[in-house]
């Protein structure tokens, strides 16, 4: 998927809003099982989830942000 390899592209490609929504849904899916984790695994998973959301937000185009 071109969207998944966007970090390695020289130029920023603008994707559809649906593509960004799909990615956010995938990220939410990774967080779904957090409540079932052992406490020792919880911190790393939450940190990773937070990083994925921040990265997602940083890659939004102006058009997708609505600015």
C-alpha distances in whole Angstrom, upper triangle without the diagonal:
4,5,6,7,9,12,12,13,16,16,15,13,14,12,14,16,14,11,13,15,12,12,15,16,14,16,19,18,19,22,23,25,27,30,30,30,33,34,33,30,30,30,27,25,26,25,22,21,23,21,17,19,21,17,16,19,19,16,17,18,22,21,19,22,24,27
4,5,5,6,10,10,9,13,12,11,9,11,10,12,15,14,11,12,15,14,12,16,17,16,17,20,20,21,24,25,27,29,32,32,32,35,36,35,31,31,31,28,26,27,26,22,22,23,21,18,19,20,16,15,18,17,14,15,15,19,19,17,20,23,24
4,6,5,9,10,10,13,12,10,8,9,8,10,12,12,8,9,12,11,9,12,14,13,14,17,18,18,21,22,25,26,29,30,29,32,33,33,29,28,28,25,23,24,23,20,19,20,18,14,15,16,13,11,14,14,10,12,13,16,16,14,17,20,21
4,6,8,9,10,14,14,12,11,13,11,14,15,14,10,11,13,12,9,12,14,12,13,16,16,16,19,21,23,23,27,28,27,30,30,30,26,26,25,22,20,21,20,17,16,18,16,12,14,16,12,11,14,14,11,13,15,19,19,17,19,22,24
4,6,6,7,11,12,11,11,13,12,15,17,17,13,14,17,15,13,16,18,15,16,20,20,19,22,24,26,26,30,31,29,32,33,31,28,28,27,24,23,24,22,19,19,20,17,15,17,17,13,13,16,15,12,15,16,20,20,18,21,24,25
4,5,5,9,9,7,7,10,10,13,15,16,12,12,16,15,12,15,18,16,16,20,21,20,22,25,27,27,31,32,31,33,34,33,29,29,28,25,23,24,22,19,19,19,17,14,16,15,12,11,14,12,9,11,12,16,17,16,17,21,21
4,6,8,9,8,10,12,13,17,18,19,15,14,18,17,14,16,19,17,17,20,21,20,22,25,27,27,30,31,30,32,32,31,28,27,26,23,22,22,20,17,18,18,15,13,15,14,10,11,13,11,9,12,13,17,18,17,18,22,22
4,7,9,10,11,14,15,19,20,21,18,17,21,20,17,20,22,20,20,24,24,23,25,28,30,30,33,34,32,34,35,33,30,30,28,25,25,25,23,20,21,21,18,16,19,18,14,15,17,15,12,16,16,20,21,20,22,25,25
4,6,7,8,12,13,17,19,20,17,17,21,20,18,20,23,21,21,25,26,25,27,30,32,32,36,37,35,37,38,36,33,33,31,28,28,28,26,23,23,24,20,19,20,19,15,16,18,15,12,15,15,18,19,19,21,23,24
4,7,9,13,15,19,21,23,20,19,23,23,21,23,26,25,24,28,29,28,30,33,35,35,39,40,38,40,40,39,36,35,34,31,30,30,28,25,26,26,22,21,22,21,17,18,19,16,14,16,15,18,19,20,21,24,24
4,6,10,12,16,18,20,18,17,21,22,20,22,25,24,24,27,29,28,30,33,35,35,39,40,39,41,41,40,37,36,34,32,31,31,29,26,26,26,23,21,22,20,17,17,18,15,12,14,12,15,16,17,19,21,21
4,6,9,13,15,17,14,14,18,18,17,19,22,21,21,24,26,26,27,30,32,32,36,37,36,39,39,38,35,34,32,30,29,28,26,24,23,23,20,18,19,17,14,14,14,12,9,10,9,12,13,13,15,17,17
4,6,10,12,14,12,12,16,16,15,17,20,20,20,23,25,25,27,29,32,32,35,37,36,39,39,38,35,34,33,31,29,29,27,25,24,24,21,19,19,18,15,14,15,13,10,10,9,12,12,12,15,17,17
4,7,9,12,10,10,13,15,14,16,18,19,19,22,24,24,26,28,31,31,35,36,36,39,39,39,35,34,33,31,29,28,27,25,23,23,21,19,18,18,15,13,13,13,9,8,6,9,8,9,12,13,14
4,7,8,6,7,10,11,11,13,16,16,17,19,21,22,24,25,28,29,32,34,34,37,37,37,34,32,32,30,27,27,26,24,22,22,21,18,17,18,15,12,13,14,10,9,8,11,9,8,12,14,16
4,5,5,7,9,10,11,13,15,16,17,19,20,22,24,25,28,29,32,33,34,37,38,38,34,33,33,31,28,28,27,25,23,23,22,19,18,19,17,14,14,15,12,10,9,12,9,8,11,12,15
4,5,5,6,9,10,11,12,14,15,17,18,20,21,23,26,27,29,31,32,35,35,36,33,31,31,29,27,25,26,23,21,21,21,17,16,17,16,12,12,14,12,9,9,11,8,6,9,10,13
4,5,5,6,9,10,10,12,14,15,16,19,20,21,24,26,28,30,30,34,35,35,32,30,30,29,26,25,26,23,21,21,21,18,16,18,17,13,14,17,14,12,13,15,12,9,12,14,17
4,5,5,6,9,10,11,13,14,15,17,19,20,23,24,27,29,29,32,33,33,30,28,29,27,24,24,24,21,19,20,19,15,15,16,15,11,13,15,12,10,12,14,13,10,13,15,18
4,5,5,6,9,10,11,12,14,16,17,19,22,23,25,27,27,31,31,31,28,26,26,24,22,21,21,19,16,16,16,13,11,13,12,8,9,11,9,7,10,12,11,8,10,13,15
4,5,5,6,9,10,10,12,15,16,16,20,21,23,25,26,29,30,31,27,25,26,24,21,20,21,19,16,17,17,14,12,14,14,10,11,14,12,10,13,15,13,10,12,14,17
4,5,5,6,9,10,11,13,15,15,18,20,23,24,25,28,29,30,26,25,25,24,20,20,21,18,16,17,17,13,13,16,14,11,13,16,14,13,15,18,16,13,15,17,20
4,5,5,6,9,10,11,13,14,17,18,21,23,23,26,27,27,24,22,22,21,18,17,18,15,13,14,14,10,10,12,11,8,11,13,11,11,14,17,16,13,14,17,20
4,5,5,6,9,10,11,12,16,16,19,21,21,25,25,26,22,20,20,19,16,15,16,14,11,12,12,9,8,11,11,7,9,12,12,11,14,17,16,13,13,16,19
4,5,5,6,9,10,10,14,15,18,19,20,24,24,25,22,20,21,20,17,16,18,15,12,14,15,12,11,14,14,11,13,16,15,15,18,20,19,16,16,19,22
4,5,5,7,9,10,13,14,17,18,19,22,23,24,20,19,20,18,15,15,16,13,11,13,14,10,11,14,13,11,14,16,15,15,19,21,21,17,19,21,24
4,5,5,7,9,12,12,15,17,17,20,21,21,17,16,16,15,12,12,13,10,7,10,10,7,7,11,11,9,12,14,14,15,18,21,21,17,18,21,23
4,5,5,6,10,10,13,15,16,19,20,21,17,15,16,16,12,11,14,12,8,10,12,10,9,13,13,12,14,17,17,17,20,22,22,19,19,21,24
4,5,5,8,10,13,13,14,18,19,20,17,15,17,16,12,13,15,13,10,13,15,12,12,16,16,14,17,20,19,19,23,25,25,21,22,25,27
4,6,7,8,11,12,12,15,17,17,14,12,14,13,9,10,12,10,7,11,12,10,11,15,15,14,16,19,19,20,23,26,26,23,23,26,28
4,6,5,9,10,10,14,14,16,12,10,12,12,8,8,11,9,7,10,12,10,11,14,15,14,16,19,20,20,24,26,27,23,23,26,28
4,6,8,9,10,14,15,17,14,12,15,15,11,11,14,13,10,13,16,14,14,18,19,17,19,22,23,23,26,29,29,25,25,27,30
4,6,5,7,11,13,14,11,10,13,13,10,11,14,13,11,15,17,16,16,20,21,20,22,25,25,26,29,32,32,28,28,31,33
4,5,5,9,10,12,9,7,10,10,7,8,11,11,10,12,15,15,15,18,19,19,21,24,25,25,29,31,32,28,28,31,33
4,6,8,9,12,11,8,12,13,11,11,14,15,13,15,18,18,18,21,23,23,24,27,28,28,32,34,35,31,30,33,35
4,7,9,12,10,9,13,14,11,13,16,16,15,18,20,20,21,23,25,25,27,29,30,31,34,37,37,33,33,36,38
4,6,8,6,6,10,11,9,11,14,14,14,16,18,18,20,22,23,24,26,28,29,30,34,36,37,33,33,36,38
4,5,5,6,10,11,10,12,15,16,16,18,20,21,22,24,26,26,28,30,31,33,37,39,40,36,36,39,40
4,5,5,7,10,10,11,13,15,16,17,19,20,22,23,25,26,28,29,31,32,36,38,40,36,35,38,39
4,6,7,8,10,11,13,14,16,17,19,20,22,23,24,26,28,29,31,33,36,38,40,37,36,39,40
4,6,6,6,9,10,11,12,15,16,17,19,20,21,23,25,26,28,29,33,36,37,33,33,36,37
4,6,5,6,9,10,11,12,14,15,17,18,20,21,23,24,26,27,31,33,35,31,30,34,35
4,5,5,6,9,10,11,12,14,16,17,18,20,21,23,25,26,30,32,34,30,29,33,33
4,6,5,6,9,10,11,12,14,15,16,18,20,21,23,25,28,31,32,29,28,32,33
4,5,5,6,9,10,11,12,14,15,16,18,20,21,23,27,29,30,27,26,30,31
4,5,5,6,9,10,11,12,14,15,17,18,20,22,25,27,29,25,24,28,29
4,5,5,6,9,10,11,12,14,15,17,19,20,24,26,28,25,24,27,28
4,5,5,6,9,10,10,12,14,15,17,19,22,25,27,23,23,26,27
4,5,5,6,9,10,11,12,14,16,17,21,23,24,21,20,24,25
4,5,5,6,9,10,11,12,14,16,20,21,23,20,19,22,23
4,5,5,6,8,10,10,12,15,18,20,22,20,18,22,23
4,6,5,6,9,10,11,13,16,19,20,17,17,21,22
4,5,5,6,9,10,11,15,17,18,15,14,18,19
4,5,5,6,9,10,14,16,18,15,14,17,18
4,5,5,6,9,12,15,17,14,14,18,18
4,6,5,7,10,13,14,11,11,15,16
4,5,5,9,11,13,10,9,12,13
4,6,8,10,13,11,10,14,14
4,6,9,11,10,10,13,14
4,7,8,6,6,10,11
4,5,5,6,9,9
4,5,5,6,6
4,6,5,7
4,5,8
4,6
4
